[in-house]
């Protein structure tokens, strides 16, 4: 999984690409989210337009991590599996 960060006003956008499953990509996603939270960003949007595959464990891990760390998940943009 690769990610690119950008800001839209108060919202931090993580543009994700590649594969996100438990054991592949979820650790990187967790780290990227933690970096944003450590930097004081609480409103996070996950852009998944370029994610080719994500299993339920990968998504669950990502959302659980966000919730436990006090993030305000603004939303999840378009996920269209390949």
N, C-alpha and C positions, 0 to 999 in steps of 0.2 A: 504494500500500500504506500502510496505517495500522498503528500498533502501540501497544499499551498495556502498561506494565510493572507487575508485581506480584511479591511474594515469597511463597514457601511454604517457610518455614524457611531452609535454606541454598541453596535453589534459586531462581534468577531466572527468572520466567516472562514470555515475550514473547507476548502475545496478538495475533496477526496477523489482518488483514482486508484484503480487496481482491484485487489481482492481483499475482503475483510472477513476473516473467519477466526474462530478461536484458535490461537496458535499461529495465525498468519495475518498480520495487519492490525489486530486488536491492540497489541502492546504499543505499537507506534501511535495509534489513535489515542489511547489512554495517555501516553506521554505528551502528545501535542495538546490535548485538552488540559492536562495538568500545567503545562507551560503557560497557557492562556490564563488559567485561574490564578497561578502564582503571580502573574503580571497584573492582576486586578480586574481582568475581564470576566464578567459573569454572564453576559448575554451572548450565547453561542448558537450559530446556525451551521448545521452540517449540510454541505452541498455534495450530493452523491450522484450527480449527473454522469460522472465518468467512472463510477464504480461498476466493474464488470460482474462481480459476484459477491454476495454477502449472505452468510447463513444466520439463522436466528440466534445462535450463540454469540456470534460477533456483534450483532446489533444489541443484544441484551447486555453484554459486557460494556459496550460503549455507553448506553443509556444509564445503566446502573452506576457506572463511574461518575458520570456527569451529576446525577442526582445526589450521590453520597458526598460529593465535593461542594455542593451548594450552587451549582450552575443553574441559570435560567435558560433552559433549552428553548430558543426562540422558534426553532422548527427544523425540519429536515426537508431539503429540496429534492425534487425529482430523483427517484431511484428507478431506473429502467434496466432490469437485468439483461445481459447480452445473450 
